[in-house]
Amino acid sequence: MTREKYPGMDNAFTAKTLHDQSKDPTYAGALSFMRRKYTTDLTGTDAVVWGLPLDTATSNRPGTRFGPRGVREASCGMDNDPQYPFHSRLFDDMAVIDYGDCYFYYGMQNRVPTIIEEYAATIINAPSSPYLLSIGGDHFVTYPLLKAHAEKHGPIALVQFDAHQDTWDDEEGAVDHGTMITRAVKEGIIDPDKSIQIGIRTHAPKDYGIEILYALDCHEMGPTEIAKRVYDRVGGSNVYLTFDIDCLDPAYAPGTGTPVVGGLTSAQALATLRHLKNLNVIGSDVVEVAPAYDHAGITSNAGATIAMYMLGNLWERRFKNR
C-alpha cells in the first residue's frame, strides 16, 4: 500500500488548498488546529490560528505553555463534519491556516511582549488582512496582542470572559497575567468606557471604568441578557474578544492555572458567544488552558470549541450570505 493510494492523511501538511477538508481519523494524524494547513504563507488567508506557549507570567499554577498543544489535539474531533451549530463546513468558504507557535526564548522573559507584538503585527497587516485567533498560554499574551491590534485599528473595545479582572497594580516592565488590563487602559490601547468583563468572581482594587458582569449575576441573567449588555456597552466599536478558560466553573474547566468556583457552564458560555455573533470582532484569543491539571481533556475540549465558535461567528459575519 502506498500513501498515494490514500490521499488526505496528515492534512496539516498535505492539503493542496486552504479549503481542503481533512480525511484524517480523529485519533491520528498531524495535530494542527482543526487539521488546517500548517504554513506561514499568509497569501489569501481569511483567518490565522496561532499558538502562544507562555506560562512564565502566571501567579499560580504553571502549565499553560502546553495549552496550544492541548487545544489543537482536542480540535481534531471537529474537523470533518459540518461544524455545529453553524450548519456548514466553515472552511469551504473561509481560508484558515495554522501558523504554528510563536517562538521566544524562555530565559529572556522581558523580550516576550515585543516578540509577540511584532509577530502579531506581521500577521494582521499582511495584504489579505487576516483575522488572528491566538491560543495561549497565560493571559499576559493578550496585552501584546491588543497592542498590535490597536496600532492598526486605534483604541479597542475589550470583551473579556474571565474569573479575574486582571486590573491589579502594574509595575513598568512586568510580565504578569494579572496586571495587563491595567497597562492596556493606562496606555490607551483599550477604551474602558466601551469594555466589559463577563463571569468575574474575584475583586481587584480598581476597575478603571470597565463594566463588570459578576458570575452570580450572569447565572440569573442568562446568555441573551448578557449579550444585550455587551452590545449596549460596545456599540459599533471594533472589539477584541478574549476568553480566559477560567471563566468557566472548574467543573467544566479544571485544567487551568487559577480556578475559581462558581463560574459559567460550558453551555452558558457557548450560548453567549453565539448571541455575540454580530459584534465587530477584529481579533480574539483563548487562554489559560493548562492540560496537566485536566481530566479526560475537558478543558482542552472547551477551549477548542470556544475557538471554533469564534471562527464560526467570523464565518457568519463575512461569508454566510455571500
QUIKA-V259339 format. One record per helix or strand of 3 or more residues. SS is the DSSP state (H for helix, E for strand). FROM is the first residue (numbers start at 1). TO is the last residue. If there is no record, write none. Layout:
ss=(SS	SS)
from=(FROM	FROM)
to=(TO	TO)
//
This chain:
ss=(H	H	H	E	H	H	E	H	E	H	E	H	H	E	E	H	H	E	H	H	E	H	H)
from=(3	11	33	47	64	90	96	109	131	141	156	180	192	196	211	215	223	239	245	266	281	291	298)
to=(6	14	35	52	78	93	101	124	136	153	161	186	194	200	214	221	234	244	247	275	287	293	318)
//
